[in-house]
Amino acid sequence: MGWLNLKIIHLCLEKRRSPTTRWVHTTKGKKIMYETVWILNPISEKAKNLSKAVDIPVAVAQILVNRGIDQPDRAHGFLHGKLSDLHDPFLMNGMRDAVRRIRKAISGQEKILIIGDYDVDGILSVVTLSQALKSLGGSVDFFIPDRLREGYGLKERYVDLAEQKCASVVISVDCGVKAVAFVEKARHRGIDVIITDHHQPGSSIPKALAVLNPSIPNSGYPFKRLAGIGVVFKLVQALFDGRPESSQLPHYLKLVSIGTVADIAELKDENRIFVKLGLQGLEDVKNIGLRTLMDSCGIRNRNVTVGDVGFRIGPRINAAGRLGMTDLAVRLFFSDSPQEVDEITHRLDTLNSQRQKIEEKVFNQAKNMIERRSLNERYKLLILGCEEWHRGVIGIVASKIKDVYYRPVILFSYQDDKALGSGRSISDFSLIECLDENKDVFHNYGGHTMAVGCELARESMPNFKARINNFVRSQITEEQLKRKIRIDAKIDFADIGMDIHDILSSLSPFGLGNPKPLFLTENVEVVAPPKKIQGKHSKFLVQQNGKIFESLGWRKGSWADEIWAGDRIDMVYSLMISDYLGVEKLTLSIEDMKRI
Ligand SMILES: [Mn+2]
């Protein structure tokens, strides 16, 4: 045992010193070197203790420890969390006041106006809260601002709208934590405001009737990483408390799981329970709109994964908001006409394809700009803008550019005298803190560590760039800009058995905060020549001590030209189990490799 530990520690140090390098061809034919550092955690004492305490294999315990879960009760919750393990919603400050006011509004037949954000999290928050309030007999209306015309946030002028709609209570969902002016104006007009949000607060918290947000200081709530729809779910849980409606809570988790995954919230603690149970629920959907949408994604009648939600369901719902037609997505969930939901689904499909085309164009333009001026070699944080860039897609493109150059990115769309930005960051650098430090430049900004939105005067752009560049020069280290692969365990092919199936299913669903376990196997022989699949992936057979596996290099088509039968490699991979004609097949999905 001691020998094994020593060997692993030695390997860890060695890997840190000898990173793999990859050459990426740029448009000019120039090569830029990117480094990938392999980090292997040695089997720890904590993992051994956890393994005994919870009665799980040491490898599984180590995977949990690697994800920051080292206490037996948390590990047990992670592996076996149920609906009854969710936190008490009344722990969140303001919850009692919110529930009391909403109950009064329902019994007095007062109009309640829900105002939401235009992304998946916001749209589904509106749908979820509307359904819950209606089931309690409430009189509900909603408003989702137009992404392109109105922009993000709870604007002061929406108070007039609430008045026109004769609402005496406004509930914000997935927005509002900075809406000081809105709340002030509403109060003067005699309208009560309840804010539900998960974004970081500004310097002052609005003086609303209640502000439900686990991210504010002294929120009282034990888990900070809820998505907007997670906060809404807590409100629904509190409203249903002690009533027959609470038996309906599992149904609500279907939309909660979609919103949580689409908002890229960490799949830990309550989020993990929401998503685990919600995805199971998606296998049996009653809502005709959601059912039709899932049909159009080709994911009916099978296990729904985090990937299905993130890459198929989410983008279709988002497409409506991105291209200025949010109401379409909301109508999908409220309609009971098969013909209408067919039409809407078809429309969302078309909008999504349109969005993909626009996105590809903006991505190529941004990449050209970067490479023409070698910006990635000169700047630690990339800032780019263009008049033609569609505001609805710059966030997704920023995320892809970040993946290519592995550094934080903020992209801007210029409109008249305004610059509207959307940024994405790497895991080691907080973008919101970077904006906080330079807040006087902005008209408006907000977000989290990994994603931000902002608005400033176009003429302030040079000043903004200079200040941000200056700030990141000292704040981002070269080490942070190295792509890192965190390996969960070093194993031999002989260690891979069918119990791996049970291990993986007890750890799933995977996503942010709970990545698929990555394994390292050294000295593997490539047998049979690699094949290129669809021009962009590669597939080849590998063997160690007579045990052969098929391996897949997802988006690693170039490997087919770089490696040969007979090569020996070290490889880092995750395990994929597919069911082919009733026979389970284990494939290795290769994350990185290096020839030895
Ligand atoms: Mn959100």
Boltz pocket constraint, residues with backbone or C-beta under 6 A from the ligand:
constraints:
  - pocket:
      binder: B
      contacts: [[A, 121], [A, 122], [A, 174], [A, 198], [A, 227], [A, 228], [A, 229], [A, 263]]
      max_distance: 6.0
